[in-house]
Amino acid sequence: MFSSECIAQARARAARTTGIELPYAIEAERGEGLCVTLAGGRARIAAQDENALARGFFLLSCCVRAGRDALSVRQKRHFASCGAMADCSRGAVLKVERVKRLIDQLACLGMNLLMLYTEDTCEVPEYPYLGHLRGRYTQAELRELDEYAAAAGVELVPCIQTLGHMRQFLQWQDSAALRDQMDILLIDEEKTYAFIEAEIRAMRACMRSGRIHIGMDEAHGVGLGEYLLRHGQTDRFALLNRHLERVRAICERYDFKPIMWSDMFFRLGSAKNDYYDEACDIPQAVIDAIPPVDLCYWDYYHTDEAFYDRMLSEHARMGGRTVFAGGIWTWGGFLPHVKKTEATMFPALRACAKHRVDTVFATMWGDDGAETDLFLAGGLLPIFSESCWQGCDCPREEMALAGETLTGMPRAVLTAMGEFYPNEEDVRTGKSLIWGDPLYPLLDLKDDSLDAAMARCDAALAVLRAQPDAPETRYAAMLFEAAKEKARLARDLRPRYLADDRAWLAETAETALPALSALYERLMDAHRALWERDMRRFGWEVLCLRYGGAMARLHDAARQIRRYLSGEIAGIEELDAQPLPPVRIAQHYEHMVTPSAALGTGF
């Protein structure tokens, strides 16, 4: 039986998360899976554990939101562990109370796993520069979160890096002895393993989980920097396995079972260094030498279930247990990419169920400055939770209702936010428009168009403006307003200038650009308010610099137009230059604001 205290906590958790007080008596007891009934104003929950119990109360909350007075469901987990990974390493570190909010959300959905991705944002006492001025969690805070998660039936799994993605730590001279390349730790250096052991020891002091994610992904060029200078050329498969075995042995000493991102094995077996290369060849001898770790297959890109089938089969060939990391797209800039998330995760989870993968989780990355508040994407978590509890054929309507109940945000609002992107591809039109320079033709819209972007802005604004006033909808509306005006400016400025349309140019310089700059000021205030609600202040400086730069360039563009109209200058050099297709290697901030490489701000 559940204790009365446990039942009360689960009921309070659902009320706190959804804002819905259940209006009827509820009996709760232990049972297989999850069974919830509601009839005649009385409800009953039979749940296998505390996590399922919280979901039971949440399902009753969904009934209240939908106006239903009856319910009879029997569910079971199709994945033993289902959860999320929150990126706390790209500038945005969730406040402790907001991590608790996320734990509550996961528990209500019946998701029983949370990873905090902390490359350097966790305290390791022996290394004071690890996370210095980056908002790192103290050990006391991590213990507090672990206790809170355990009470909700959520496993808090530590997630660190033990090879690549260490640029923030390795930038300091204090860490120079650990550096192979700017992003990669030096293998076969004893000081490196002393550092890794200190990391793992610190995590064991804070968390009770038997699992630890040790990273090791995207270590491009491993063994080709300081290692190459010291040791010469080496078999990089053997190098990776040797390092992995050292790390695994440390994990074992601290009673951790390690999980490792799997891509480096596939990259080293690819002539193109491509994780998803179908011609990849990993020698059997290499597979046989892989230490006993769980390999984590991460993929948020493919829309073909057969591709996931093939990759899961390849992982199974490598032995051990496969963990799957999908993605809720929070890294395309400002708003969640709803279309891409749905297009990729439905086939991915179907394949995982078919291959009997027992652990799946949704990454919520903050690449390139953590511009998107992950709580804006909460309505997409039910893709994972409902696939877990109801199966991958769960009706989309049920997922939508769960998302609305969880966040209080109508599905129409989430769909409107998704209009920041043109289609199911990774095309960052909205971000490009917000940061795009008013004078340089750097908008890489792929197959999108400025007119189409403006039409999507209008459609989104019609929805957002019809909703009750809330920080999230207010912020999203300002984004679409700014994007629409920037699209109009990008479409018209150079043609009007070349046509010497002086009336249009004067109106732009004296009215339109100052109004747009004022809108950016309000947008920055709204964004800051969301950030300060959810994140520590550390990292906001990156976005502050970006907003400041955007407003300064608007002022500068207006000044140049006025100088041209007054005859002070004969022309505007940036607009006189013949533009070429602005195709660049990535869609990051620096590629949107200047043709001078590496002069952007942030990471």
C-alpha positions as CSV (number, residue, x, y, z in Angstrom):
1,M,0.0,0.0,0.0
2,F,1.0,3.6,-0.5
3,S,1.2,5.6,2.7
4,S,-1.3,8.4,3.2
5,E,1.6,10.9,3.0
6,C,2.8,9.4,-0.3
7,I,-0.7,9.7,-1.8
8,A,-1.1,13.3,-0.5
9,Q,2.2,14.2,-2.1
10,A,1.3,12.8,-5.4
11,R,-2.1,14.6,-5.4
12,A,-0.4,17.8,-4.4
13,R,2.3,17.4,-7.1
14,A,-0.4,17.1,-9.8
15,A,-2.3,20.1,-8.5
16,R,0.9,22.2,-8.3
17,T,1.9,21.2,-11.8
18,T,-1.5,21.6,-13.6
19,G,-3.2,24.2,-11.4
20,I,-6.2,21.8,-11.2
21,E,-7.7,20.8,-7.9
22,L,-9.4,17.5,-8.3
23,P,-13.0,17.8,-7.1
24,Y,-13.7,14.3,-5.9
25,A,-12.6,11.6,-3.5
26,I,-9.8,9.3,-4.7
27,E,-8.7,5.9,-3.5
28,A,-5.1,4.9,-4.3
29,E,-3.3,1.6,-3.8
30,R,-0.5,-0.4,-5.3
31,G,-1.1,-2.6,-8.4
32,E,0.4,-3.7,-11.7
33,G,1.1,-1.0,-14.2
34,L,-1.5,1.8,-13.9
35,C,-5.3,1.5,-13.6
36,V,-7.4,4.6,-13.3
37,T,-11.2,4.7,-13.0
38,L,-13.6,7.6,-12.6
39,A,-17.4,7.1,-12.2
40,G,-20.2,8.6,-10.2
41,G,-17.9,11.3,-8.8
42,R,-15.4,8.8,-7.3
43,A,-12.0,7.8,-8.6
44,R,-9.6,5.0,-8.0
45,I,-5.9,4.6,-8.8
46,A,-3.9,1.4,-8.8
47,A,-0.3,2.1,-9.5
48,Q,3.0,0.1,-9.5
49,D,5.1,2.9,-8.0
50,E,5.2,6.5,-6.9
51,N,5.9,7.7,-10.5
52,A,2.9,5.9,-11.9
53,L,0.8,7.2,-9.0
54,A,1.6,10.7,-9.9
55,R,0.5,9.9,-13.5
56,G,-2.7,8.6,-12.2
57,F,-3.6,11.9,-10.5
58,F,-2.5,13.7,-13.7
59,L,-4.8,11.6,-15.9
60,L,-7.7,12.6,-13.6
61,S,-6.6,16.2,-14.0
62,C,-6.7,15.7,-17.8
63,C,-10.4,14.6,-17.4
64,V,-11.2,17.8,-15.5
65,R,-9.5,20.0,-18.2
66,A,-11.4,18.1,-21.0
67,G,-14.7,18.3,-19.1
68,R,-15.0,14.5,-18.8
69,D,-16.8,12.8,-15.9
70,A,-15.8,9.2,-16.6
71,L,-12.6,7.4,-17.2
72,S,-11.4,3.8,-17.3
73,V,-7.9,3.1,-18.4
74,R,-5.3,0.4,-17.9
75,Q,-1.8,1.2,-19.0
76,K,1.7,-0.2,-18.6
77,R,5.2,1.0,-19.4
78,H,6.5,0.0,-22.9
79,F,9.9,1.5,-21.9
80,A,11.3,0.7,-18.5
81,S,12.9,4.2,-18.3
82,C,11.5,7.2,-20.1
83,G,12.5,10.7,-19.4
84,A,14.3,13.9,-20.5
85,M,17.7,15.5,-20.6
86,A,17.9,19.2,-19.8
87,D,21.0,21.0,-21.2
88,C,22.6,23.1,-18.5
89,S,25.9,23.6,-20.4
90,R,25.1,26.1,-23.2
91,G,24.8,29.1,-20.9
92,A,21.4,28.5,-19.4
93,V,21.5,26.7,-16.0
94,L,18.0,25.9,-14.6
95,K,17.3,27.3,-11.1
96,V,17.0,24.6,-8.5
97,E,13.3,25.4,-8.0
98,R,12.7,25.2,-11.8
99,V,14.5,21.8,-12.0
100,K,11.9,20.7,-9.3
101,R,9.2,22.1,-11.6
102,L,10.6,19.9,-14.4
103,I,10.7,16.9,-12.1
104,D,7.1,17.5,-11.2
105,Q,6.1,17.7,-14.9
106,L,8.0,14.5,-15.7
107,A,6.4,12.7,-12.7
108,C,2.9,13.7,-13.7
109,L,3.5,12.3,-17.1
110,G,4.8,9.1,-15.7
111,M,8.3,9.8,-16.9
112,N,10.8,8.4,-14.5
113,L,14.2,9.6,-15.7
114,L,15.9,13.0,-15.7
115,M,19.5,13.8,-16.8
116,L,21.0,17.2,-16.1
117,Y,23.6,17.7,-18.9
118,T,26.5,19.3,-17.0
119,E,29.7,19.5,-19.0
120,D,31.2,21.9,-16.5
121,T,28.2,23.2,-14.5
122,C,28.6,20.9,-11.4
123,E,30.9,21.5,-8.5
124,V,34.0,19.4,-8.3
125,P,35.9,20.8,-5.3
126,E,39.4,20.0,-6.5
127,Y,38.9,22.0,-9.7
128,P,37.6,25.5,-8.9
129,Y,37.7,26.6,-12.6
130,L,35.2,23.9,-13.6
131,G,32.0,26.0,-14.0
132,H,33.6,29.2,-12.8
133,L,31.1,32.1,-13.5
134,R,28.9,29.6,-15.4
135,G,26.2,29.0,-12.8
136,R,27.3,25.5,-11.7
137,Y,25.3,23.5,-9.2
138,T,26.8,23.0,-5.8
139,Q,27.0,19.5,-4.4
140,A,24.4,20.5,-1.8
141,E,22.0,21.6,-4.5
142,L,22.5,18.3,-6.5
143,R,21.8,16.3,-3.3
144,E,18.7,18.4,-2.8
145,L,17.5,17.7,-6.3
146,D,18.3,14.0,-6.0
147,E,16.2,13.8,-2.9
148,Y,13.3,15.6,-4.6
149,A,13.5,13.4,-7.7
150,A,13.6,10.2,-5.7
151,A,10.4,11.2,-3.8
152,A,8.7,11.6,-7.2
153,G,9.9,8.3,-8.5
154,V,12.3,10.0,-10.9
155,E,15.8,8.7,-11.4
156,L,18.2,11.6,-11.5
157,V,21.2,10.4,-13.6
158,P,24.4,12.4,-13.5
159,C,25.6,13.4,-17.0
160,I,29.1,14.6,-17.4
161,Q,31.8,14.7,-20.2
162,T,35.0,12.6,-20.0
163,L,36.5,13.3,-23.4
164,G,35.1,16.0,-25.7
165,H,32.8,19.1,-25.2
166,M,35.2,20.4,-22.6
167,R,36.0,23.8,-24.1
168,Q,34.5,25.8,-21.3
169,F,36.8,24.1,-18.8
170,L,39.8,23.8,-21.0
171,Q,39.8,27.5,-21.9
172,W,41.5,28.2,-18.5
173,Q,45.3,28.1,-18.3
174,D,44.8,26.1,-15.1
175,S,43.6,23.2,-17.2
176,A,46.3,23.3,-19.9
177,A,47.9,20.0,-18.8
178,L,44.6,18.2,-19.6
179,R,44.2,19.5,-23.2
180,D,44.6,17.5,-26.4
181,Q,42.7,20.1,-28.4
182,M,40.6,23.1,-27.2
183,D,37.5,20.9,-26.8
184,I,39.1,17.5,-26.0
185,L,40.8,16.0,-22.9
186,L,44.3,14.4,-23.3
187,I,44.1,10.6,-23.3
188,D,46.8,8.6,-21.6
189,E,47.7,11.5,-19.4
190,E,47.4,10.6,-15.7
191,K,46.3,14.1,-14.7
192,T,43.3,13.6,-17.0
193,Y,42.2,10.5,-15.2
194,A,42.7,12.2,-11.8
195,F,40.3,14.9,-13.1
196,I,37.8,12.3,-14.4
197,E,37.9,10.5,-11.1
198,A,37.2,13.7,-9.2
199,E,34.2,14.3,-11.4
200,I,32.8,10.8,-10.9
201,R,33.5,10.9,-7.1
202,A,31.7,14.2,-6.9
203,M,28.6,12.8,-8.7
204,R,28.6,9.7,-6.4
205,A,28.6,12.1,-3.4
206,C,25.4,13.7,-4.7
207,M,23.3,11.2,-6.5
208,R,22.0,7.7,-5.7
209,S,21.5,6.5,-9.3
210,G,23.4,3.4,-10.4
211,R,23.9,4.9,-13.8
212,I,26.1,7.8,-15.0
213,H,26.3,9.3,-18.5
214,I,30.0,9.8,-19.3
215,G,29.5,11.6,-22.7
216,M,32.4,11.1,-25.1
217,D,30.5,12.3,-28.2
218,E,31.7,14.5,-31.0
219,A,35.4,14.3,-30.0
220,H,36.4,15.3,-33.5
221,G,40.2,15.1,-33.9
222,V,40.8,13.1,-30.7
223,G,44.4,12.0,-30.7
224,L,45.3,14.6,-33.4
225,G,46.4,17.5,-31.2
226,E,48.8,17.5,-28.3
227,Y,48.5,13.7,-28.2
228,L,49.8,13.4,-31.7
229,L,52.7,15.7,-30.9
230,R,53.7,13.6,-27.9
231,H,53.0,10.1,-29.2
232,G,52.8,10.2,-32.9
233,Q,50.1,8.5,-35.0
234,T,48.1,5.8,-33.3
235,D,45.1,3.5,-34.0
236,R,42.3,5.8,-32.9
237,F,39.8,2.9,-32.4
238,A,42.3,1.4,-29.9
239,L,42.9,4.9,-28.4
240,L,39.2,5.4,-27.8
241,N,38.7,1.9,-26.3
242,R,41.7,2.3,-24.1
243,H,40.4,5.6,-22.7
244,L,36.9,4.1,-22.3
245,E,38.2,1.2,-20.3
246,R,40.0,3.6,-17.9
247,V,36.9,5.6,-17.4
248,R,34.7,2.5,-17.0
249,A,37.0,1.2,-14.3
250,I,36.7,4.5,-12.4
251,C,32.9,4.3,-12.7
252,E,33.0,0.7,-11.4
253,R,35.0,1.8,-8.3
254,Y,32.2,4.3,-7.5
255,D,29.4,1.8,-8.2
256,F,28.3,3.4,-11.4
257,K,27.2,1.7,-14.7
258,P,28.3,4.0,-17.5
259,I,26.3,5.2,-20.5
260,M,28.3,6.5,-23.4
261,W,27.2,8.4,-26.5
262,S,28.0,5.9,-29.4
263,D,28.8,8.2,-32.3
264,M,32.6,8.1,-32.0
265,F,32.7,4.4,-32.9
266,F,30.6,5.1,-36.0
267,R,32.5,8.2,-36.9
268,L,35.9,6.4,-36.8
269,G,34.4,3.7,-39.0
270,S,33.2,6.3,-41.5
271,A,35.5,7.6,-44.3
272,K,33.5,10.9,-43.9
273,N,33.5,11.1,-40.1
274,D,29.7,10.8,-40.4
275,Y,27.7,9.2,-37.5
276,Y,25.0,8.2,-39.9
277,D,27.1,7.0,-42.8
278,E,25.5,3.8,-44.1
279,A,28.9,2.7,-45.4
280,C,30.4,2.8,-42.0
281,D,32.6,-0.1,-41.2
282,I,33.5,-0.9,-37.5
283,P,35.9,-3.9,-37.5
284,Q,34.7,-6.8,-35.4
285,A,38.0,-6.7,-33.5
286,V,37.1,-3.2,-32.3
287,I,33.6,-4.3,-31.3
288,D,35.0,-7.2,-29.4
289,A,37.3,-4.8,-27.5
290,I,34.5,-2.3,-26.5
291,P,34.4,-2.3,-22.7
292,P,31.0,-3.2,-21.1
293,V,29.1,0.1,-21.2
294,D,25.6,1.0,-22.4
295,L,25.8,2.7,-25.8
296,C,23.5,5.7,-26.3
297,Y,22.3,6.1,-29.9
298,W,21.3,9.7,-30.4
299,D,19.2,10.8,-33.4
300,Y,16.9,13.7,-33.8
301,Y,17.2,14.0,-37.6
302,H,15.6,11.2,-39.5
303,T,12.0,10.8,-40.5
304,D,12.2,7.3,-41.9
305,E,11.5,4.5,-39.4
306,A,13.7,2.1,-41.4
307,F,16.7,4.3,-40.7
308,Y,16.2,4.0,-37.0
309,D,15.7,0.2,-37.5
310,R,19.1,-0.1,-39.2
311,M,20.9,2.0,-36.6
312,L,19.4,0.1,-33.7
313,S,20.4,-3.2,-35.3
314,E,23.9,-1.9,-35.8
315,H,24.0,-0.9,-32.1
316,A,22.7,-4.4,-31.1
317,R,25.6,-5.9,-33.1
318,M,28.0,-4.0,-30.9
319,G,26.9,-5.8,-27.8
320,G,25.7,-4.4,-24.5
321,R,22.5,-2.5,-23.9
322,T,21.3,0.3,-26.2
323,V,19.9,3.5,-24.8
324,F,18.1,5.9,-27.2
325,A,18.3,9.6,-27.0
326,G,15.7,11.4,-29.2
327,G,15.2,15.1,-29.2
328,I,12.6,17.8,-28.5
329,W,13.9,20.5,-30.7
330,T,14.8,23.5,-28.5
331,W,18.0,24.5,-30.3
332,G,16.8,26.1,-33.5
333,G,16.4,29.5,-31.9
334,F,13.8,31.2,-29.6
335,L,10.9,28.8,-30.0
336,P,10.5,25.0,-30.1
337,H,10.6,23.4,-33.6
338,V,7.3,21.5,-33.3
339,K,7.3,20.2,-36.9
340,K,10.8,18.7,-36.8
341,T,10.2,17.2,-33.4
342,E,7.0,15.4,-34.4
343,A,8.4,14.3,-37.8
344,T,11.4,12.6,-36.2
345,M,10.3,11.3,-32.9
346,F,7.2,9.4,-33.9
347,P,9.1,7.0,-36.2
348,A,12.0,6.9,-33.8
349,L,9.9,5.7,-30.9
350,R,8.1,3.2,-33.0
351,A,11.5,1.7,-33.9
352,C,12.6,1.7,-30.3
353,A,9.5,-0.2,-29.2
354,K,10.0,-2.7,-32.0
355,H,13.6,-3.3,-30.9
356,R,12.6,-3.5,-27.2
357,V,14.9,-0.6,-26.2
358,D,14.3,-0.2,-22.4
359,T,15.6,3.4,-21.9
360,V,14.5,6.3,-24.0
361,F,14.8,10.0,-23.3
362,A,14.2,13.4,-25.0
363,T,17.2,15.7,-25.1
364,M,16.4,19.4,-24.9
365,W,19.6,21.0,-26.1
366,G,20.5,24.7,-25.9
367,D,23.1,24.9,-28.7
368,D,24.3,28.3,-29.8
369,G,23.4,30.3,-26.7
370,A,20.3,28.6,-25.2
371,E,17.9,31.0,-26.9
372,T,14.8,28.7,-26.4
373,D,13.4,28.4,-22.9
374,L,12.8,24.6,-22.5
375,F,9.5,25.1,-20.7
376,L,8.1,26.5,-23.9
377,A,8.5,23.0,-25.3
378,G,6.8,21.2,-22.4
379,G,3.8,20.4,-24.5
380,L,5.9,18.1,-26.6
381,L,7.0,15.8,-23.7
382,P,3.8,13.7,-24.1
383,I,5.2,12.4,-27.4
384,F,7.5,10.4,-25.1
385,S,5.3,9.8,-22.1
386,E,2.2,8.7,-24.1
387,S,4.3,6.4,-26.4
388,C,5.6,4.9,-23.2
389,W,2.3,4.4,-21.4
390,Q,-0.2,4.1,-24.2
391,G,2.0,2.7,-27.0
392,C,3.3,4.3,-30.1
393,D,-0.2,4.3,-31.7
394,C,-1.5,6.6,-29.1
395,P,-4.0,9.1,-30.7
396,R,-2.4,12.5,-31.2
397,E,-5.4,14.1,-29.5
398,E,-4.5,12.3,-26.2
399,M,-0.9,13.7,-26.5
400,A,-2.3,17.2,-27.2
401,L,-4.6,17.0,-24.1
402,A,-1.7,15.8,-21.9
403,G,0.4,18.7,-23.2
404,E,-2.3,21.3,-22.5
405,T,-3.0,20.0,-19.0
406,L,0.7,19.9,-18.2
407,T,1.6,23.4,-19.4
408,G,-1.7,25.2,-19.3
409,M,-0.9,26.3,-22.9
410,P,-3.5,25.5,-25.6
411,R,-2.2,23.2,-28.4
412,A,-3.0,26.0,-30.8
413,V,-0.3,28.2,-29.1
414,L,2.3,25.5,-29.4
415,T,1.4,25.0,-33.1
416,A,1.6,28.7,-33.6
417,M,5.1,28.8,-32.1
418,G,6.1,26.1,-34.5
419,E,5.4,28.6,-37.4
420,F,8.8,30.1,-36.5
421,Y,10.1,27.3,-38.9
422,P,8.9,26.7,-42.5
423,N,8.7,22.9,-42.5
424,E,9.9,19.7,-41.0
425,E,13.5,20.5,-42.0
426,D,16.2,22.2,-39.9
427,V,15.7,25.6,-41.5
428,R,16.1,28.4,-38.9
429,T,14.2,31.2,-40.7
430,G,12.9,32.8,-37.5
431,K,16.3,32.9,-35.8
432,S,17.9,34.2,-39.0
433,L,15.3,37.0,-39.2
434,I,15.7,38.1,-35.6
435,W,19.5,38.2,-35.6
436,G,20.0,38.9,-39.3
437,D,21.9,42.1,-40.1
438,P,19.7,44.8,-41.8
439,L,22.4,45.7,-44.4
440,Y,24.2,42.4,-45.1
441,P,22.4,39.9,-47.3
442,L,23.2,36.9,-45.1
443,L,19.7,35.2,-44.8
444,D,20.1,31.6,-45.8
445,L,16.5,30.5,-46.1
446,K,17.0,27.3,-48.1
447,D,13.7,26.7,-49.9
448,D,11.8,29.2,-47.7
449,S,11.0,32.7,-48.9
450,L,10.5,36.0,-47.2
451,D,6.9,36.3,-48.3
452,A,6.1,32.9,-46.9
453,A,7.8,33.8,-43.7
454,M,5.7,36.9,-43.4
455,A,2.5,34.9,-44.0
456,R,3.5,32.4,-41.3
457,C,4.1,35.4,-38.9
458,D,0.6,36.7,-39.6
459,A,-0.9,33.3,-39.0
460,A,0.9,32.8,-35.7
461,L,0.1,36.3,-34.5
462,A,-3.6,35.8,-35.2
463,V,-3.5,32.8,-32.8
464,L,-1.3,34.4,-30.2
465,R,-3.1,37.7,-29.9
466,A,-6.4,35.8,-29.3
467,Q,-5.0,34.1,-26.2
468,P,-5.1,35.3,-22.7
469,D,-2.2,37.5,-21.8
470,A,0.7,35.4,-20.5
471,P,4.5,35.9,-20.5
472,E,5.0,33.0,-23.0
473,T,2.4,34.2,-25.5
474,R,3.5,37.9,-25.1
475,Y,7.1,36.9,-25.8
476,A,6.2,34.7,-28.8
477,A,4.1,37.5,-30.3
478,M,6.9,39.9,-30.1
479,L,9.2,37.5,-31.8
480,F,6.8,37.1,-34.7
481,E,6.3,40.9,-34.9
482,A,10.0,41.5,-35.1
483,A,10.6,38.6,-37.6
484,K,7.8,39.9,-39.8
485,E,9.3,43.5,-39.9
486,K,12.8,42.1,-40.5
487,A,11.5,40.0,-43.4
488,R,9.9,43.1,-44.9
489,L,13.1,45.0,-44.5
490,A,15.2,42.2,-46.0
491,R,12.8,42.0,-48.9
492,D,12.5,45.7,-49.7
493,L,15.6,47.6,-48.5
494,R,18.1,46.9,-51.3
495,P,15.6,47.1,-54.2
496,R,14.2,50.4,-52.9
497,Y,17.8,51.7,-52.4
498,L,18.9,50.7,-55.9
499,A,15.7,52.4,-57.3
500,D,16.6,55.5,-55.3
501,D,13.2,55.5,-53.7
502,R,14.0,58.4,-51.3
503,A,10.6,58.7,-49.7
504,W,10.6,55.0,-48.8
505,L,14.2,55.3,-47.5
506,A,13.4,58.4,-45.4
507,E,10.3,56.7,-43.8
508,T,12.4,53.6,-43.1
509,A,15.2,55.6,-41.4
510,E,13.0,58.0,-39.4
511,T,10.1,55.8,-38.5
512,A,10.4,52.1,-39.3
513,L,13.9,51.4,-38.0
514,P,13.4,53.3,-34.7
515,A,10.1,51.5,-34.1
516,L,11.8,48.2,-34.8
517,S,14.6,49.1,-32.4
518,A,12.0,49.9,-29.7
519,L,10.3,46.5,-30.4
520,Y,13.7,44.8,-29.9
521,E,14.0,46.6,-26.5
522,R,10.6,45.2,-25.4
523,L,11.5,41.8,-26.8
524,M,14.7,41.7,-24.8
525,D,12.8,42.6,-21.7
526,A,10.3,39.8,-22.2
527,H,13.1,37.3,-23.0
528,R,15.0,38.4,-19.9
529,A,11.9,38.0,-17.7
530,L,11.5,34.4,-18.9
531,W,15.2,33.7,-18.4
532,E,15.3,35.1,-14.9
533,R,12.2,33.1,-14.0
534,D,13.8,29.8,-15.1
535,M,17.5,30.3,-15.3
536,R,20.4,31.6,-13.2
537,R,21.8,34.9,-14.5
538,F,25.0,33.3,-15.7
539,G,24.8,33.0,-19.5
540,W,22.3,35.8,-20.0
541,E,25.2,38.1,-21.0
542,V,25.5,36.1,-24.3
543,L,21.9,37.1,-25.3
544,C,22.3,40.5,-23.9
545,L,25.3,41.1,-26.2
546,R,23.3,39.7,-29.1
547,Y,20.3,42.0,-28.5
548,G,22.6,44.9,-28.0
549,G,24.3,44.2,-31.2
550,A,21.0,43.9,-33.1
551,M,19.8,47.2,-31.8
552,A,23.1,48.9,-32.5
553,R,23.0,47.7,-36.1
554,L,19.5,49.0,-36.6
555,H,20.6,52.4,-35.3
556,D,23.6,52.2,-37.6
557,A,21.5,51.3,-40.7
558,A,19.2,54.3,-40.0
559,R,22.2,56.5,-39.7
560,Q,23.7,55.3,-43.0
561,I,20.4,55.9,-44.8
562,R,20.2,59.4,-43.4
563,R,23.8,60.1,-44.4
564,Y,23.0,58.9,-47.9
565,L,19.8,60.9,-48.3
566,S,21.6,64.1,-47.0
567,G,24.4,63.6,-49.6
568,E,27.1,63.1,-46.9
569,I,28.0,59.8,-48.5
570,A,27.6,58.9,-52.2
571,G,26.2,55.4,-51.5
572,I,25.7,52.7,-48.9
573,E,28.5,50.3,-49.5
574,E,26.9,47.2,-48.1
575,L,23.8,47.7,-50.3
576,D,25.9,48.4,-53.4
577,A,27.7,45.1,-53.1
578,Q,26.3,42.4,-55.4
579,P,25.0,39.6,-53.0
580,L,25.9,36.0,-53.6
581,P,23.9,33.1,-52.2
582,P,24.5,33.2,-48.5
583,V,25.2,29.5,-48.0
584,R,27.5,28.8,-45.1
585,I,28.5,25.8,-43.1
586,A,26.0,26.2,-40.3
587,Q,23.0,28.2,-39.1
588,H,24.5,29.7,-36.0
589,Y,24.4,33.2,-34.7
590,E,27.8,34.2,-36.0
591,H,26.8,33.2,-39.5
592,M,23.7,35.4,-39.4
593,V,25.3,38.7,-38.3
594,T,28.6,39.1,-40.1
595,P,30.5,37.8,-43.1
596,S,33.6,38.0,-40.8
597,A,34.1,34.5,-39.4
598,A,34.3,33.9,-35.7
599,L,33.4,37.5,-34.8
600,G,30.0,36.6,-33.3
601,T,29.3,36.5,-29.6
602,G,28.4,33.4,-27.6
603,F,28.9,29.7,-28.3
